Amino acid sequence: MKTKSKPSQNLIAWRFILVCVLLVSVFVALIARAAYLQVIEPDKARAENAKRTVRMEKLHVQRGMIFDRNGKELAVSVPVVSVYADPLALDKALKSRVLRLARKSGEDHVALADNEVLLAERKQALYKEQARWRELSDVLQLPSEQVNKKLRGNAKRRFVYLKRQVTPAVAKYIKQMRLPGIHLLDESKRFYPSGEIAAHILGVTNIDGIGIEGIEKRFDKALTGTEGLRTIRKDAQGREVQVLSEEERVAPEDIHLSIDLRIQTIAYRALKSAVLTYQATSGSAMVVDVHTGEILAMVNSPSFNPNDMSNAAPYKRRNRAITDLFEPGSTLKPLAILAGLDHGVIKPEDTINTFPGWMRLGGSLVKDTRNHGEMKLRDILKVSSNMGVAKISQLLPKDYFVGVYQKVGFGEDTGTLMIGESSGLFYPNRRWSDFEIATLSYGYAVSVSTAQVARLYATLGAGGISRPLTILKQEAPQPGERLFKEQDVKAVVSMMESIFEKGGTSSNIKVDGYRAAGKTGTSKKAIAGGYGDEYVGYFAGVAPASDPRLAVVVMVNEPGGDVYYGGDTAGPVFAEIVSNALRMLNVAPDKERVAYISESKNDA
């Protein structure tokens, strides 16, 4: 018995030692591996740990708002939801569903999983059978083929948009459907409460919230701000346990425009009505505060709805007030008279002999519609005599006369800094013939925008002080440059009142409650080789004439029918804008005051 027990005891001892050695080896290996990962090569372990616990969160910022000068919202950001898919998650969900069905039907689901072709066919069949996927297409109002292509086109993708910026009701319904791989993403969308009224000024953003036109593009960086970023660590339950780093977000700026939405609305409705009434191709109008250079209104017709770009053709989106160029015609005649007064070749009480109503300059003809004979400067503007201003232009040195037109801003932008503004077509340094100087005096040989004409008339309204125009609200008047003597400018403004008198070019236009000083303009449109049969009608002026506050310019392009003169097409728009805008600004009427003073003198 003793001889048999020794081998048995030895075997047990040997097994015990083997087990101990194995256990020690395992622990040594684990310790060595842990030491290797944590001491010698810790980066990989840290990276794997970070994948599971570290998350980066963006701190979103809403795009800044755009206000008018009185704090009315012109552009705001509203929350919307976008629908996106995770094709990889969808593919895994379908595969899991196929295998569960295989188990229930008694199929060899292991073999099925290994057969990729058969598995793909089963997943496709299962996808088509799901009525909920067809319902998703209907809810999103997208063709089922388009949705299927996005979901099934590339099963390895993790993110693909199905539809951007859906309504809250659609988002809620999709959330309730609980489709695998379909998720919702909170975003924001730009909304413009004023619609087409201020569309050309504000512009639009694209679907990603980046400004692509107008103020939205011009001040895109300021309006956008900068998103913040938080790097955090989460535990297995998804709870935040540590903030690793945090970058503060930079809040966007709000933009306060000089626009007065009340005046903008009045101007737009009046202009749109005129364009429709006279069957014109387009039109534009501007209202400027002569004391500050602030643009209170800038409108165009046709316009577009920035909240629905489906009908926003390119020709509707052009800001014609600053981009389209035309020869301004007779609206420049006050400038020719002002140049003569400034240089001293004429005086306000002088008369000009326009007999016989025409003259030849370098083989070309300058003429009036009839012979007016001897004319006072006031009457030259009253009947819009080409001969009168042409004769004044011939009294002046050419360099000086051309320099006056350059000095008032023709050939350069107006200072608004708006996207797409044109500087016009004016070449002061070329050789000018006597005939070209004459045509310049009555608004030809130069092409300008509505904004440039508005700047000229703002200079007249400010007593000869020129300021750059601005689309931003100003806390104080912009510094200006005096171009003409105040007494000369006031004399010309007084002469411009004559167009509303009997026999004037706008005797049928009445500005309720206020004296206005203006000038009509009708010019033929240039074509290749000369001038065509289309016209541009202008009306420009300042009001109240006793103490100007506003400069208003209206342009009606290519009116149809027999009515095309600026006084007939653009004049009523001018009157409606001026009378209503001045009331909005609480400017006291001056027409009644003049009548009262006259009655008092008569009684005395």
Backbone hydrogen bonds, N-H to C=O, Kabsch-Sander energy under -0.5 kcal/mol:
donor,donor_aa,acceptor,acceptor_aa,energy
5,S,1,M,-1.4
6,K,2,K,-1.0
8,S,4,K,-1.0
9,Q,5,S,-2.5
10,N,6,K,-2.5
11,L,7,P,-2.2
12,I,8,S,-2.1
13,A,9,Q,-2.4
14,W,10,N,-2.6
15,R,11,L,-2.6
16,F,12,I,-2.4
17,I,13,A,-2.5
18,L,14,W,-2.3
19,V,15,R,-2.7
20,C,16,F,-2.5
21,V,17,I,-2.8
22,L,18,L,-2.7
23,L,19,V,-2.8
24,V,20,C,-3.0
25,S,21,V,-2.8
26,V,22,L,-2.8
27,F,23,L,-2.6
28,V,24,V,-3.0
29,A,25,S,-3.0
30,L,26,V,-2.7
31,I,27,F,-2.9
32,A,28,V,-3.2
33,R,29,A,-3.0
34,A,30,L,-2.7
35,A,31,I,-2.8
36,Y,32,A,-2.5
37,L,33,R,-2.6
38,Q,34,A,-2.5
39,V,35,A,-2.6
40,I,35,A,-1.3
41,E,36,Y,-3.5
46,R,42,P,-2.4
47,A,43,D,-2.6
48,E,44,K,-2.5
49,N,45,A,-2.4
50,A,46,R,-2.8
51,K,47,A,-1.9
52,R,48,E,-0.9
53,T,49,N,-1.6
54,V,50,A,-2.1
55,R,232,I,-2.9
57,E,230,R,-3.2
59,L,228,G,-2.7
60,H,58,K,-0.9
64,G,223,L,-3.1
66,I,75,A,-1.9
67,F,255,I,-3.0
68,D,72,K,-2.1
69,R,259,I,-2.9
71,G,68,D,-1.9
74,L,66,I,-3.4
75,A,66,I,-1.6
76,V,191,F,-2.7
78,V,189,K,-3.1
80,V,187,E,-2.5
81,V,166,V,-1.1
82,S,185,L,-2.7
83,V,163,K,-2.9
84,Y,82,S,-0.5
84,Y,183,H,-2.3
85,A,160,V,-2.8
86,D,181,G,-2.9
88,L,157,R,-1.9
90,L,86,D,-2.2
91,D,87,P,-2.5
92,K,88,L,-2.3
93,A,89,A,-2.2
94,L,90,L,-2.3
95,K,91,D,-2.3
96,S,92,K,-2.6
97,R,93,A,-2.1
98,V,94,L,-2.4
99,L,95,K,-2.2
100,R,96,S,-2.0
101,L,97,R,-2.1
102,A,98,V,-2.0
103,R,99,L,-2.0
104,K,100,R,-1.9
105,S,101,L,-1.8
106,G,103,R,-1.1
107,E,102,A,-2.1
109,H,107,E,-1.5
112,L,108,D,-2.3
113,A,109,H,-2.2
114,D,110,V,-1.6
115,N,111,A,-1.4
116,E,114,D,-1.1
119,L,115,N,-2.4
120,A,116,E,-2.4
121,E,117,V,-2.0
122,R,118,L,-2.2
123,K,119,L,-2.3
124,Q,120,A,-2.3
125,A,121,E,-2.3
126,L,122,R,-2.5
127,Y,123,K,-2.4
128,K,124,Q,-2.1
129,E,125,A,-1.6
130,Q,126,L,-1.0
130,Q,127,Y,-0.5
131,A,129,E,-0.7
133,W,130,Q,-1.0
134,R,130,Q,-0.9
135,E,131,A,-2.1
136,L,132,R,-1.9
137,S,133,W,-1.8
138,D,134,R,-1.9
139,V,135,E,-2.5
140,L,136,L,-2.3
141,Q,137,S,-0.7
141,Q,138,D,-0.6
142,L,137,S,-2.3
147,V,143,P,-1.9
148,N,144,S,-2.7
149,K,145,E,-2.1
150,K,146,Q,-1.7
151,L,147,V,-2.3
152,R,148,N,-2.9
153,G,149,K,-1.5
157,R,154,N,-1.5
160,V,85,A,-1.4
162,L,83,V,-3.0
163,K,83,V,-1.8
166,V,81,V,-3.2
171,A,167,T,-2.3
172,K,168,P,-2.5
173,Y,169,A,-2.0
174,I,170,V,-2.5
175,K,171,A,-2.1
176,Q,172,K,-1.8
177,M,173,Y,-1.1
178,R,174,I,-0.9
178,R,175,K,-0.6
182,I,179,L,-1.5
183,H,84,Y,-3.1
183,H,181,G,-0.5
185,L,82,S,-2.7
187,E,80,V,-2.9
189,K,78,V,-2.9
191,F,76,V,-3.2
195,G,192,Y,-1.6
197,I,194,S,-1.7
198,A,195,G,-0.7
199,A,196,E,-0.5
202,L,198,A,-2.3
203,G,199,A,-2.6
206,N,210,I,-2.5
209,G,206,N,-2.1
212,I,204,V,-2.6
213,E,204,V,-1.3
215,I,201,I,-2.3
216,E,202,L,-2.4
216,E,213,E,-0.6
217,K,213,E,-1.2
217,K,214,G,-0.7
218,R,214,G,-2.7
219,F,215,I,-2.5
220,D,217,K,-1.4
223,L,219,F,-2.4
224,T,220,D,-1.8
225,G,221,K,-1.5
226,T,250,V,-2.2
228,G,59,L,-2.2
229,L,247,E,-1.5
230,R,57,E,-3.0
231,T,245,S,-2.9
232,I,55,R,-3.0
232,I,230,R,-0.6
233,R,242,Q,-3.0
234,K,53,T,-3.1
235,D,239,R,-2.1
238,G,235,D,-1.9
241,V,233,R,-3.1
242,Q,233,R,-1.4
244,L,231,T,-2.5
244,L,242,Q,-0.7
245,S,231,T,-1.7
247,E,229,L,-3.2
248,E,246,E,-0.6
250,V,226,T,-2.0
251,A,249,R,-0.7
253,E,222,A,-3.0
255,I,65,M,-2.4
256,H,254,D,-0.5
257,L,67,F,-2.9
257,L,255,I,-0.7
258,S,471,I,-2.5
259,I,471,I,-0.5
260,D,296,L,-2.3
261,L,259,I,-0.7
264,Q,260,D,-2.9
265,T,261,L,-2.2
266,I,262,R,-1.9
267,A,263,I,-2.8
268,Y,264,Q,-2.4
269,R,265,T,-2.3
270,A,266,I,-2.1
271,L,267,A,-2.4
272,K,268,Y,-2.9
273,S,269,R,-2.0
274,A,270,A,-1.8
275,V,271,L,-2.6
276,L,272,K,-2.1
277,T,273,S,-2.7
278,Y,274,A,-2.6
279,Q,276,L,-0.7
280,A,275,V,-2.2
281,T,557,N,-1.8
282,S,557,N,-1.3
283,G,301,S,-2.2
284,S,555,M,-2.2
285,A,299,V,-2.1
286,M,553,V,-2.3
287,V,297,A,-2.4
288,V,551,A,-2.7
289,D,294,E,-2.7
290,V,288,V,-0.7
290,V,549,R,-2.0
292,T,289,D,-0.8
293,G,289,D,-2.7
295,I,470,T,-2.4
296,L,287,V,-2.3
296,L,294,E,-0.7
297,A,287,V,-1.5
299,V,285,A,-2.5
301,S,283,G,-2.4
308,D,305,N,-1.7
311,N,308,D,-0.8
312,A,309,M,-1.3
313,A,311,N,-1.2
316,K,313,A,-1.4
317,R,313,A,-1.1
318,R,314,P,-0.6
320,R,318,R,-1.7
322,I,319,N,-1.6
323,T,319,N,-1.3
324,D,320,R,-1.2
326,F,448,V,-2.4
329,G,443,G,-2.1
331,T,328,P,-1.3
332,L,329,G,-1.7
333,K,330,S,-1.8
335,L,332,L,-0.6
336,A,332,L,-1.3
337,I,333,K,-1.9
338,L,334,P,-2.3
339,A,335,L,-2.2
340,G,336,A,-1.7
341,L,337,I,-2.2
342,D,338,L,-2.7
343,H,339,A,-2.1
344,G,340,G,-0.9
345,V,340,G,-1.4
346,I,340,G,-1.1
350,D,347,K,-2.3
352,I,375,M,-3.5
354,T,352,I,-0.8
354,T,373,G,-2.5
357,G,354,T,-2.8
359,M,366,V,-2.4
361,L,364,S,-2.9
364,S,361,L,-1.7
366,V,359,M,-2.9
368,D,357,G,-2.5
372,H,370,R,-0.6
375,M,352,I,-2.4
377,L,350,D,-1.2
380,I,376,K,-1.8
381,L,377,L,-1.5
382,K,378,R,-2.0
383,V,379,D,-2.4
384,S,380,I,-0.6
385,S,380,I,-2.4
386,N,384,S,-0.5
389,V,385,S,-1.4
390,A,386,N,-2.3
391,K,387,M,-2.4
392,I,388,G,-1.6
393,S,389,V,-2.3
394,Q,390,A,-1.4
395,L,391,K,-0.6
395,L,392,I,-1.3
396,L,393,S,-0.9
401,F,397,P,-2.6
402,V,398,K,-2.8
403,G,399,D,-1.9
404,V,400,Y,-1.7
405,Y,401,F,-1.1
406,Q,402,V,-1.7
407,K,403,G,-2.6
408,V,404,V,-1.5
409,G,406,Q,-1.3
410,F,405,Y,-1.6
411,G,423,S,-0.9
412,E,409,G,-1.4
421,E,418,M,-1.6
422,S,322,I,-3.0
425,L,447,S,-2.7
426,F,424,G,-0.6
430,R,427,Y,-1.2
437,I,433,S,-2.1
438,A,434,D,-2.0
439,T,435,F,-2.5
440,L,436,E,-2.1
441,S,437,I,-1.4
442,Y,438,A,-0.8
442,Y,439,T,-0.5
443,G,440,L,-1.5
444,Y,439,T,-2.7
447,S,425,L,-2.1
448,V,326,F,-2.7
451,A,321,A,-2.1
453,V,449,S,-1.7
454,A,450,T,-2.2
455,R,451,A,-2.0
456,L,452,Q,-1.8
457,Y,453,V,-2.3
458,A,454,A,-2.0
459,T,455,R,-1.7
460,L,456,L,-1.7
461,G,457,Y,-2.5
462,A,458,A,-1.6
463,G,460,L,-1.5
464,G,459,T,-2.8
465,I,459,T,-0.6
466,S,464,G,-0.6
466,S,481,E,-3.2
469,L,414,T,-2.4
470,T,293,G,-2.1
473,K,256,H,-2.3
478,Q,292,T,-0.8
481,E,466,S,-2.3
483,L,464,G,-3.4
483,L,481,E,-0.5
484,F,464,G,-1.1
489,V,485,K,-2.0
490,K,486,E,-2.6
491,A,487,Q,-1.6
492,V,488,D,-2.0
493,V,489,V,-2.6
494,S,490,K,-2.2
495,M,491,A,-1.8
496,M,492,V,-1.9
497,E,493,V,-0.6
497,E,494,S,-0.9
498,S,495,M,-1.7
499,I,496,M,-1.0
500,F,497,E,-1.5
501,E,498,S,-1.5
504,G,501,E,-2.5
505,T,382,K,-1.5
506,S,499,I,-2.3
507,S,504,G,-1.2
509,I,506,S,-1.7
510,K,508,N,-0.5
512,D,510,K,-0.7
514,Y,511,V,-1.1
517,A,542,V,-2.6
518,G,496,M,-1.5
519,K,540,A,-2.8
521,G,538,Y,-2.0
523,S,536,V,-2.1
525,K,534,E,-2.6
527,I,530,G,-2.9
530,G,527,I,-2.2
532,G,525,K,-2.4
536,V,523,S,-2.2
537,G,556,V,-2.8
538,Y,521,G,-3.8
539,F,554,V,-1.9
540,A,519,K,-2.3
541,G,552,V,-2.1
542,V,517,A,-3.0
543,A,550,L,-1.9
545,A,515,R,-2.3
547,D,544,P,-0.6
549,R,543,A,-2.5
550,L,543,A,-2.8
551,A,288,V,-2.5
552,V,541,G,-2.6
553,V,286,M,-2.2
554,V,539,F,-2.6
555,M,284,S,-3.1
556,V,537,G,-2.8
557,N,282,S,-2.6
558,E,535,Y,-2.3
560,G,278,Y,-2.6
564,Y,562,D,-0.8
568,D,565,Y,-0.8
569,T,565,Y,-2.4
570,A,566,G,-1.8
571,G,566,G,-1.5
574,F,570,A,-2.1
575,A,571,G,-2.4
576,E,572,P,-2.2
577,I,573,V,-2.5
578,V,574,F,-2.8
579,S,575,A,-2.3
580,N,576,E,-1.7
581,A,577,I,-2.8
582,L,578,V,-2.4
583,R,579,S,-1.1
584,M,580,N,-2.2
585,L,581,A,-1.7
586,N,583,R,-1.6
587,V,582,L,-2.7
588,A,586,N,-0.5
590,D,513,G,-0.7
591,K,513,G,-1.7
592,E,513,G,-0.5
594,V,590,D,-1.8
595,A,591,K,-1.9
596,Y,592,E,-2.5
597,I,593,R,-2.2
598,S,594,V,-2.2
599,E,595,A,-2.1
600,S,596,Y,-2.1
601,K,597,I,-2.0
602,N,598,S,-1.9
603,D,599,E,-2.3
604,A,600,S,-1.8
